[in-house]
Amino acid sequence: MKVAMYYNNNDVRIEEMPIPEINDNELLVKIRASGICGSDVMEWYRIKKAPRVLGHEMSGDIVEVGKNVKKYKVGDRVFVSHHVPCNNCRYCLNDQYTLCNTLHSTNFYPGGFAEYLKVPEINVDKGVFLLPKEMSYDEGVFIEPLACVVRGMQIAEMKPGQSVLIIGSGIAGLLQIKLARALDAGRVIATDIDDYRLKTAKKMGADVSIHAKENVPEQVKKHNKGKLADLVVICTGVPSAIKQGLRSVDRGGTILFFAPTEPGVEIPFPLFDLWNKGVTMVSTYAGSPKDIAMAIDLIKSKKVEVTDMITHKLSLSEVAKGFKLVAEVKNSIKVIIEPQK
């Protein structure tokens, strides 16, 4: 089978690998659609394990079932989660599934940018979800990123009517906008440095989009009845953007760190101001099975529309073009690879 082997953002090669063989407890999935995530082009993070086949936002068809697997059958349309928790450790039992050691060590093989995917036993048990008949393969690509956003909003304890500032309007930021709207947020304000993304943020439901070169806290107050934001969601690891977020949160508000910086980067923050304002700061990583189930329901019910974020659909042979589009952040939102085309 053909796979896209990642070496770096500018070197993604089409190579041949054997179709994986499965054991009695595993599944083989034919991949129909696989999205390129912003984390896939986070080169400092990915290059440490290169060369490898990336891709974790996938949907496809089960084409082979191990004889001990009873829950699924050939022909089932599925989304498969690459990371799954153990459900037994102290983190899982405390609803902190994404801190579980098992979740951080599990994966499917070889990756979503391939024609076929082997689903290990633990993922079969805890990470396979049937696509509702109302959901397309393209919509299935958004399950994983939306689940991450769902978890973040829950950790931040967003409440209806709250004003929300979303810093960074890439795919994660746009999903934050859409989910905030679905959860009945009040004023939703978005920032970015790219005009295309600022326009897209407005199309996706933001009341206001602010260029990040402006005085963001002052602009937030201008467009939010003189108040800073109740909830600030930081969807970029750029230090200057993080500092903007720290200055843009209102008294009693919450800052959600959705995106990381590179390791070793230190961000100074105004402790007295944050302490004096009673600000809560939280972070989030990935999504748990219950977040995935909620994401599926949100997409199925059209409470969160996702197909309007698809800007490119490419064959596997065009994957290098897809990575370039996502890495350069120019006139693209969600790029989907279709390995069977």
Buried (B, 14 or more C-beta within 10 A) or exposed (E): BBBBBBEBBEEBEBEEBEBBEBEEBBBBBBBBBBBBBBBBBBBEEBBEEBEBBBBBBBBBBBBBBBEEBEEBEEEBBBBBBBBBBBBEBEBBEEEBBBBBEBBEEBBBBBBBBBBBBBBBBBBBBBBBBBBBEEBBBBBBBBBBBBBBBBBBBBBBEBEEEBBBBBBBBBBBBBBBBBBBBBBEBBBBBBBBBBEBBBEBBBEBBBBBBBEBEEEBBEBBBBBBEEBBBBBBBBBBBBBEBBBBBBBBBBEEBBBBBBBBBEEEEEEEBEEEEBEEBEBBBEBBBBBBBBBBBBBBEBBBEEEBBBEEBBBBBBBBEBBBBBBBBBBEBEEBBBBBBBBBE
